[in-house]
Amino acid sequence: MQEKKQFRSDMIKQLQSIDKPQYEHMSYQIASQLYNDASFISASHIGITISKFPEVDTYQIIRTAWQLGKKVSVPKCIPASRQMIFRELEQFNQLESVYSNLFEPVIEKTKPTDSKLIDLLLVPGLAFSPKGYRLGFGGGYYDRFLQNYDGQTISLAFSMQIQQQIPVENHDLAVQKIITNEGIIYANE
């Protein structure tokens, strides 16, 4: 457990050292590759988090998905049960700031999304192995959600987030692809 905590701390420091122009450029490179990916092109409903620096910027991806007529759902965390429920987002003013400056959907302004309707889930993380395993932010929300999710999974990451070795536990599930600013990693190959 200490190993994961130290790993997270080191990765956050590394990511926070990215300057704004470089962050914007790398986020744009990642988004451009995502838009050309067959999983994104064919998806009619996307599950995605609202990014917080220094995560890959998802606001531009959400805007593009809307422009393409795709439905977008974002997670609402339920800390008491450590679960999350995706809710359909139709505009950014349906978000509110919750704990740790994270933005989540306002329950009164959004409707819940059945996870079976999400064709593509963009799974966040701090660090990733080339085999698609991820080290999250420590809440375990995505680990629990992924256990019952059958759709496509992609993670978006800056190349520095790809590590040959990351702490992995038995319950961890790999994503199918990782799109970085330097290319796509097919985790199942």
TALIN-V288282 format. One record per residue. N is the residue number from 1. SS is DSSP state (h for helix, s for strand, l for the rest). OMEGA is omega as a letter, one per 40 degrees, with the letter a starting at -180 (NA if undefined). BURIAL is I if it has 16 or more other ideal C-beta (glycine too) atoms within 10 Angstrom, else O. Layout:
BEGIN
n = {N & N}
ss = {SS & SS}
omega = {OMEGA & OMEGA}
burial = {BURIAL & BURIAL}
END
This chain:
BEGIN
n = {1 & 2 & 3 & 4 & 5 & 6 & 7 & 8 & 9 & 10 & 11 & 12 & 13 & 14 & 15 & 16 & 17 & 18 & 19 & 20 & 21 & 22 & 23 & 24 & 25 & 26 & 27 & 28 & 29 & 30 & 31 & 32 & 33 & 34 & 35 & 36 & 37 & 38 & 39 & 40 & 41 & 42 & 43 & 44 & 45 & 46 & 47 & 48 & 49 & 50 & 51 & 52 & 53 & 54 & 55 & 56 & 57 & 58 & 59 & 60 & 61 & 62 & 63 & 64 & 65 & 66 & 67 & 68 & 69 & 70 & 71 & 72 & 73 & 74 & 75 & 76 & 77 & 78 & 79 & 80 & 81 & 82 & 83 & 84 & 85 & 86 & 87 & 88 & 89 & 90 & 91 & 92 & 93 & 94 & 95 & 96 & 97 & 98 & 99 & 100 & 101 & 102 & 103 & 104 & 105 & 106 & 107 & 108 & 109 & 110 & 111 & 112 & 113 & 114 & 115 & 116 & 117 & 118 & 119 & 120 & 121 & 122 & 123 & 124 & 125 & 126 & 127 & 128 & 129 & 130 & 131 & 132 & 133 & 134 & 135 & 136 & 137 & 138 & 139 & 140 & 141 & 142 & 143 & 144 & 145 & 146 & 147 & 148 & 149 & 150 & 151 & 152 & 153 & 154 & 155 & 156 & 157 & 158 & 159 & 160 & 161 & 162 & 163 & 164 & 165 & 166 & 167 & 168 & 169 & 170 & 171 & 172 & 173 & 174 & 175 & 176 & 177 & 178 & 179 & 180 & 181 & 182 & 183 & 184 & 185 & 186 & 187 & 188 & 189}
ss = {l & h & h & h & h & h & h & h & h & h & h & h & h & h & h & h & l & l & l & h & h & h & h & h & h & h & h & h & h & h & h & h & h & h & h & l & l & h & h & h & h & h & l & l & s & s & s & l & l & l & l & l & l & l & l & l & l & l & h & h & h & h & h & h & h & h & h & l & l & l & s & s & s & s & s & s & s & s & l & l & l & l & s & s & s & s & s & s & l & l & l & h & h & h & s & s & s & l & h & h & h & l & s & s & s & l & h & h & h & l & l & s & l & l & h & h & h & l & l & s & s & s & l & l & l & l & s & s & l & l & l & l & l & s & s & l & l & l & l & l & h & h & h & h & h & h & l & l & l & l & l & s & s & s & s & s & s & l & h & h & h & s & l & l & l & l & l & l & l & l & l & l & l & l & l & l & s & s & s & s & l & l & s & s & s & s & l & l & l}
omega = {i & i & i & a & i & i & i & a & i & a & i & i & a & a & a & i & i & i & a & i & i & i & i & a & a & i & i & i & i & a & a & i & i & a & i & a & a & a & i & a & a & a & i & a & a & i & a & i & i & a & i & i & e & i & i & a & i & a & a & i & i & i & a & i & i & a & a & i & i & i & a & i & a & a & i & a & i & a & a & a & a & i & i & i & i & i & a & a & i & i & a & i & i & i & i & i & i & a & i & a & i & i & i & i & i & a & a & a & a & i & a & i & i & a & i & a & a & a & a & i & i & a & a & i & i & a & a & i & i & i & i & i & a & i & a & a & i & a & a & a & a & i & i & a & a & i & a & a & a & a & i & i & i & i & i & a & i & a & i & i & i & a & i & a & i & i & a & i & a & a & a & i & a & i & a & a & i & i & i & i & i & i & a & i & i & a & a & a & NA}
burial = {O & O & O & I & O & O & I & I & O & O & I & O & O & O & I & O & O & I & O & O & O & O & I & O & O & I & I & O & I & I & I & O & I & I & O & O & I & O & I & I & O & O & I & O & I & I & I & I & I & I & I & O & O & I & I & I & I & I & O & I & I & I & O & I & I & I & O & O & O & I & I & I & I & I & I & I & I & O & O & O & O & O & O & I & I & I & I & I & I & O & O & O & O & I & I & O & O & O & O & O & O & I & I & I & I & O & O & O & O & I & O & O & I & O & I & O & O & I & I & I & I & I & I & I & I & I & I & I & I & O & O & I & I & I & I & I & I & O & O & O & I & I & I & O & I & I & O & O & I & O & I & I & I & I & I & I & I & I & O & I & I & I & I & O & O & I & I & O & O & O & O & I & O & I & I & I & I & I & I & I & I & O & O & O & I & O & I & O & O}
END
